[in-house]
Amino acid sequence: MAGERRAPGRPEAEYPAFTGLDGRHPFRDAVPEGSVAYLARRRHDGQVAWFNFALAREIGLIPELHPDRLNPALERTILRTFCLVIVNEWDLSHGTRVDPDDLLPHPYMATRYLQLQHPDRRGTTSGDGRGVWNGTVTHRGVTWDVSSNGTGVTRLCPATAETGRFLRTANRSASYGCGTAALEDGLAAALMSENFHRNGVATERVLALIALSDGFAIVVRAARNLVRPAHFFAPLKQGNPRWLRGVTEHWLAREEGNGTLPGLPGGRKRYRRMAEAMAASFGRTAALFEREYIFCWLDWDGDNVLADGGIIDYGSVRQFGLYHRAYRFDDGPRWSTTIPEQRRMARLIVQTFAQARDYLITGRRRPRRAFARDPVLRVFDQSFSLWRDRLLLRNAGFPPHTGEILLRRERRLVRRFDRAHAYFERARSTRGPVPVPDGLTWNAIFSTRDLLRELPRHYVEHGQPAPLHTFLQIGLSTYASRRDRQPSRRRREQAAAFQRTFLALVRAAARHTGSSFEEVVGDVARRSAKINRFARLTGDGAVWAARKLLRLRLRLPSHRFHELIERFLDDLVLVPERRPAARAAAPEAPDLRRALTRLLAVLESNRHGL
């Protein structure tokens, strides 16, 4: 279908839910100052490279029993809906010719939000720089936002702010100003976002990837609410209460309508409830990022996350195999935050929401520092502490109900185990900081995931703690040098403390649940083997897996390519409660298994990386 020009057709005939994704969106009506409108024209050089059938069913774009196959009508509908490019300021000033038949009837919006990389740091020039919002879909009482990335450069991109001129789409002269997306990056984002979603991490998700004839791509994304904290903070920093109230009421109406914040009160209590909900969400998010080694480049502007703490914009998102706590992304004029610094930035986001709440209630904009002791920060701290401990116990292999018992009755013991665990998790190479292709890092030298996976097996088989040499052999990572591998008195003491407190938690769990020690440690061993499995998807692994998948795409029929990705994603679900049912084996299963084996080998070789 690539390069083929077709008659307009009627997508509403077989897939009517797509017809609402035509550029119209309630955000534009609720927040007139919050977006820039762009006319768009249809492109005829696209091909659907991948479609997220599971997400499309959840949204209601396709029927529940629709097979995981692209048919001509569905592919034509996807392309008619999403294969477009905006007519931007450069096009208008240079008289770019647009076929009237290709001009779409409704304008699309690029939303305005705060981005600290823009010179004024107030959100007057920043927002969606290479994407637009397609519209909304409502299914079973839940409304979803859909947006597209790679649809042309807008006036809100960083390059326009820096150069003071409008740019042509697909230009190669300005960083962050091309308006395009790469297919490989889009597929890597799809793998990462689906992996996060299926393992319980809140995120936007990729709905479709459209490959274009010029080598670029359009990446279509969906979430229940695509508003970011940065959408609130632009009008806050500019002192525009009407704009801020519009964003706030739009976000609250969507959250209430979707059942996320049911029974919201009116008046001032409404905004207090919002700030408290943000504090609880971002406490959980900060804990999750720290425990799961997720680097999201979280800064106080709230640009790279959704307002519920969900992950967005995968260009700078990583999940590390180890706790590479010193890694920084090099973004030219500035360096990113590190994983441990993300907690402080999440807390600043909550503090800024406290400032916004006060502005909405009083009409007076006090400085953010005035809210350094605001009560919502205690909500954040409590949420962070609870989720950090909860996730530690989950990763150690304890079932959720057992973990809750330990948190209620053995919190001090949990904290002692956390201290011993943190000693090995935070240990860094004696080589010091080292450059990496996209920044700088200081490599971690222990994999506590390997310790949490292998030590329970050792206890089941041997009935006693592992000797120091076995402990170190299990835990030391591929980054550990010969000097890093030397035992020391401190390391011996911490290894003993790690095993002593872990076994104490197992005994406490047995005591509180009425089970035997052997039953609990056996259950923990089975669960930990899944949660801390050897092959894991890291940021590096996602890039290499996407590269290999795109090569396979050239050799596989579309339905086989989709099946391979689904089997790959199924295999990466690590939370036992979320493991999918086994898929039925297809007649061609042997070659799919070979391809899947090669993909998992890629993950294994990158499992300790960035």
N, C-alpha and C positions, 0 to 999 in steps of 0.2 A: 504493500500500500504506500510505501514511502515514495514521494515525488509524484504520486498520482492525484490528479484533480478530479473530484467527484461532484456530482450534483448535490445541492443542499440536503436533500433527504429529509426525513421526519423522525428525529430521535424520540419524540414523544410517543410514537406509535408502539414501540416495544419496551422502552426504558424511560417512562415519563418522569421519574424522580430527578433526572438530570436537567430537566428544563428550567428548574429554579436557580441553577448555577449560571446565571447570565450577567453577573456583575452587580446586581442590586443586593444591598445588604442593610439591615436596620441600623448598623453602627453609623452610617453616613447621615441618616435622618436624626439619630439621637445626638450626634456629635458633629455639627456642621464644620467646626474649625479643625476637626481631627483627621482630615484626609485631603488628598489631592486626587481629582478625578482625571481619568485618562480614557479617551476613546481607544478602541482596540480593533484590530483586523485579524481575520482568520488566516492561518498558515495552512498550506497544502502539502507540506513536505515532512509530515510527522508519521511516526510509526510507534505503536504501543509496545514498549520494550518489556514492561511488567505492570501487572494490575493486581492490587491487593483485594482478592475476592472476599476474604474474611471480613475486612473492614467495610467493603462495599455492602455486604449483607447486613452488618451491624448498623450502618447508616441508613439502609433501606434503599440504596441505589439499584440493587438487583434482588430478585426473589430469594427466599431462604434456600430453595432447592436448586438454585442455578448451579450448574457444574463449574468447576474451576477451569474453564476453557473460554478463550476469546472466540466468539463467532463474528462474522462480518458486521452484523448489526450493532453488536456491542462495541467493537473497535471503532466503527464509524461514529457512534454516539460519543465515545470518549474523546475522539479527535475533534469532533465538532464542538464539544464543550470546552476543552482545555487547550487545544493546539492554536494558540493565539499569540500576538505580540502587540504591545501598546504602541499608539502613535504619540511619541513624546515630543518634548519641546524642540529637540534638534530636528525631528522630522518636519514639524510645522514651520520652523524658520528656514529650512532648506527646501521646502516644497516637495517633500517626498510624495510620489504618486501612490495613491491607494485606490484599488478597484472598488467602486461603490458596492458591488455585490459582496465583497469581503468585509466591509465595515460592519461591525456588530452594533445592534440597536441601542444597547445600554452602556454607559461608561463604567469602568472598573476603578476601584479605589486603591491607592497606596496610602496606608495610614501613617500618621505622624506620631512619633514617640521619642523619648529621650535616648541619646547615645553619647557617651562620654568621649568617644573618638572624634566627635565634631567640635570645631573650634570654640563655639560659644558655650557649650556644655549646659544649654538651657532647652534644647529641643526645638529651636526655631527653624532649623534646616534639616533635621534628621527624621528617619523613619524607614519605611520599606523602600530599599534602594534598588532592588531587582525583582520585585514581586508585586502581585496584586491579589485582592480578595475576590474570589469567584461568587460567593454567596453563602446561603445556608440551606441545610436539609433537616427536616424534622421527621423523626420516625419513632413510633411507640412512645411519644411524649418527650423525647430527648432531641434537642436542637444541636446541630453540628455546624461549625464554621469550616469552610474550604478555601484554601488559598493556593496560589501557584508561584513557584520560584523559577526565574530564568525567562520571564516574559518581557524583558526590556528594561533599560536603565531609566530610573525616575529622577526627578530633581532632588529627591531626599537622600541620594547616595552620598557617602563621604567625599568622593572625588569632586562632585559639583561644589560642595562647601569649601573644599581646599583650593580648587582652581578658579572658582567663580564663573564657570561656563557650563553650558548644557552639553551633554555628550551623546554621541551616536551609539545605539545599541550594537554590541559586539566589537566596539573599539578595543584596541590593545594598548592604548596610550596612558590609561589611568588605573591605578590600583583601586579596587573596590568600586569601579565605575563602568564595568563592561555590560552589566545587565543580563548576563548569561549564566547558565549552570552546566556542569559537566555530568555526563551520564554515569561515569564511574563514581563520582562523589554522591550522586543521587542514589545509586544502588547501595553504596556503603551506608548512607543515611537510612535507607530502608531497612537494611539488616540490623543496624544498631537500634533504631527506634522500635522495630518489631521485637527484637530481643529484650529491650527494656520493658516494653508493654507486657510481653508474655511472662516476664519475671516480676511483675508487680510494680514497676517504676513508672510514675506518671510521665507522659510524654505526648507530644503531637506525633502523628503517624503518617507515613507516606502512603498515599492512595494510588498513585499511578506515576509511571515514568514514561515520558514520551521522547523518543530519540528523533533528532532533527537531522536533515540532510547536510547541514554545515558542521556537524560534529558536536553540536551542543545538545542540550536537553531541556525539557520542562519537567519540574518536579512538583507534583500536586500533593498537598498535605491537608490533613484534617485533624480537628480537635473539637471537644465540646465547647470550648471557649478560648479563642485565640488572642484574647486581650492579655497584654503583659503588664507588669508593674510600671514599665517605662511609659505606657500609654497614660497612666495616672500622673506620672512625675513630670511630664512635659508641661501640662497646664499648671501644675503646682509650682514649678520653678519660674514660670512666666507670670505667675500671679493672675491667672484667668479662672475665677471661680465657676463661671458658667460652663466652660469647657470641662473642668474637673468634675463638676456635678453630672454633666452628661455622660462622661466615661463611667463614673461610679454607678449611676442608675442603670446604664446599659448592662454593666457587668453583674450587678445585683439581680436585675430582672432575669438574666440568663441563668444565673446560679440557682435562683429560686424556682424558675420554671423547669430546670433540669433535675430538681430535687436534691441538689448538693447543699443548699442552705434553705431548708424548708421553714415556713412560718416566720419569715423575717418581720420584725416589728417595724413600725413607722417612726418618723421623726428622727431625733438624735440617736435613739437606740439603734437605729438601722446602721448608722455609720460606725458606732462602737462595735456592733456585732461583726461588721466587715473587718475592722482592724484586728479583732481577736481571732477571726477565722484565718486571716493572713498570718498572724503570729504562730498559730498552731501548725499551719501548712508548711511554713518556711522552717520551723524548728525540725519537723520531720524531714524535710528536704535536705537541710544541712547535715543531719545525722546520716541520712541515706548516702549522700555524696561522700561523706568521710568513711563510712563503713564499707561501701561498695567500690571505693577508689574511683569515683566518677569525677572527672574534671570537666566543668561546664563553663569555665571562665566567668564565675559569678562575681559581679560587681554591684555596687549599690544602686546603679541606674536601672537594674532589673530588665536589661535588654535581652539577655539570653535565656530567660525563663518565662513561663506563663504565670499569670497571677495566682494560680493554685500551686506554684512550685514545679510544675511540669517542665520537662526539657524541650527546648525548641532550637532551631538553627544549628544543625549538626556540623557546620564547618569547623567549629573549634571544640567540639565535644569529644571526649575520650573516656574509655573505661580502662584503667590500668590493671595489669595482672598482679602487680605488687603495689605497696604503698609508696609510690614515688612522690613523696610529699614536697620535694623541692622543685618539681618540674614547673617551668614557666614557658608559656607560648610567646614567641617574639612576633609582635604585630607592628614592626617598623618603629613608629615613634614611641610606643609604650610596651611594657611587658604585662603579661596577665597576672592574675592572682594565682596562688598555689591551692592545692586541695585543703589544707588546714585553714588557710586564710578565707576560704569560702564561708565558713561559719560566721566570721565577723562581718562579712559583706551581707549575708542573709539577715543578720541582726540589724544592720544599717537599713536594709530594705524595710524591715518591720518598723524601725524608728521613723523612717520617712513616711510610711503609711500612718503612723500616729500623728505626724505633722499634717498630713492630708486630712485625716479625720477631724482634727481640731479646726483646720481652715474651713471645712464644710459646715461645721457646727457653729463656729463663732464669726466667720467671715473675716477673721484677722489672721494673717500669715505670720506666725512666729518662726524664728530660726529652728532648724532641726535640732541643734544642741539643747534646746529647751525641753526636749523629750527624751533626754538621756536616761531618765529614771521612770519613764512611763510604765504603767502597770502591764501593758501588752508585752513588754520585754521580758517580764517574768513568765508570761505564758509561753513565749518563745523558748526561754531557758529550760522550762519544765518539759516542754515537748521535745526539745533536742536531747535532754538527758534521758528521758524515757525511751525514745526511739533508738538512741545509740546503744543502750543496754539491751533493748529488745532484739535488735539486729545482731548484736554479738552472740546472744544465746541461740538465735536462729542459725547463724553461720556455724556455731559449734555443734549443731545437729539436734538440739532439743526441740521437740514438737511445740507448736504455739501455746497450747494450754499448759504444758509443763513449764515453759518459759515464763508465763504469767505468774505461776505459783512461785517460782524462784525469785521473781522480781518483788513479789509481795512479802515473802518470808525470808529471803536470803540476799537482800540487796548488798549488804557489806561483803559477802562472799563473792558476789558477782563483780563488785568493784576491785577486789583483790585479784581475781582472775584477769580483769581488764588491764590492770597495771602490768602483770607479767606478760600478757599478750602484747601490750603496747611496746614493751622493751624490744621484742623481736621484730614487730611490725615496723618500728621506726628506725631500726638499725640501718646505717648507710655505709657505703663503700669507703674504704680509706683512700681511694683514688681521688675523692673530692668531686666537685662539679665537672660535668662533661657536656660538650655541645651535642645536640641532636638536630636532625634536619629542620625542625620547625621551632627550635628554641634552645633551652638549657635545662639540664636535669642533674640530679645527684642520686645515683642508683641505690635502691633498696637491695639488701643482700639476703633477706629471709622471706620465705613464702609461708605466712601463717596459715594460709589455706591448705597447703600441703600438710602442715602439722595437724590441723584440725581434721583432715581426711585420714591420715595414716595412723595417728596415735591411738584412736579408738580401736582400730583393727588390731594394733599391737596388744592392747589390753585384753581384747577378746581372745587372741591366740595365746598370749603368755601370762595373762593374769597379774601383771606387775608393770610398774613404770619402765619406760625405755631408758637404757643407759645413755650417757651424754653423747657418745660417738654416734649412736643410732639417731638420737634427737637431732643432732647437727646434720647428719647425712640426709635426713628427711627434709629439714627446714631450709638449708642453705640453697640459694637460688643460683641461676646461671650467671648472675652479675658478681658473685662473690669471688674475690681474688684469693690467691694462696694465703696472703696475710689475713684476709677477712675470715678465713676458715680456721684460724688458730683458736683452740679453746682457751678460756681464761677463767679465773676464779669468779668474776662477776657473771660471766655467761653460764657457768655451772650452777650458780645460785639461782639465776633467773629461770633456767631450764627446770630445775627442781621445783621452783615456785609455780611455774606454768602447769606442770603435771599434778602437783599437789592440790592446787586450787581447782583444776578441772575435775579431778577425781572426787574432790569434796562436793562439787556441784552434782556429779552423778549420784553420789550417795544421798545427798539431800533430796534430789529428785525422786530417788527410789523410796525414801522415807515418806515424803509428802504425797506420793501417788499410790502407795501400798504395793509397789512392785519390788522385784529383787534387783540387786545391783547388776546381775548378768543380763536381765531383761532390758534395763535402761541403757546400759552401755552397748548392747547389741543393736537396739533401736537407734541410738545416737550414731553408731558406726554406719548403719545402712543409710540414714538420712544424710550424714555428712559426706558420704561417698558421692551422692548426687549433687548436693549443694556446692561442694568444693572439688568438683570433678577436674580431671587433669587438663582436658581441652576446654578452653574458655574463649569467648569472643572479647578481644581487646580492641582498642582503636586501630592499632597496626594490623591486627588480624582481620578486621572488617575491610580495610583497604585492600589487602592482598586477596581476601575471599571474593570481593567485588570484581577485582581484576580477573581472577580465574573464572568466575561465573560469566563475565561478559565474553570471554573467549569460548566458553562452552555454549553460550547463546547462539553463536554463529553455526554451531553444528547440530543443535538440538531443535526439534519442533517446539513451537511455542508452549503447548500444553505440558511437554516433558520438562522444559525449562522452569515453568511455574511449579511443577511437582517437586523438582529438585530443591528449589528454594524453600518450599513448605517443609519438606523432610529435614532440611538443614536447620531451619528455625525450630521445628519440633524438637530436634535433638539438643538444642541449646537451652531448653527450659530446665532451670536448675532447682526451682522451688518445688518440693515434692507435691504440695497441695495443688499446684498448677500444671502438673504434667499432663499433656494431652493424651487422648486415647491413641493407641497404635493405628497407623493407617494401613489399609488393606494393601497387600503386596500386588504390584502390577506385573503383567507378563514380562515386561522389560526390566524388572527390578535389579538384575545383576549389574547392568551398566550404571544404573542410578546409584547402587551401593558403591561401585568403584569411584564414581564422581564424588559421592558423599565422603568416602574414605579420604580422598585427596583433599577435600575441603577441611576436614577435621585435622589432617596432618598440617595444613597451613596454620590452623589455630594453635596446635601444640607447639609449633616452632616459634610462635609469637606470644605464648601464654604469659610470660613474665614481663612483656614489654609495655609500651605506652598505648 
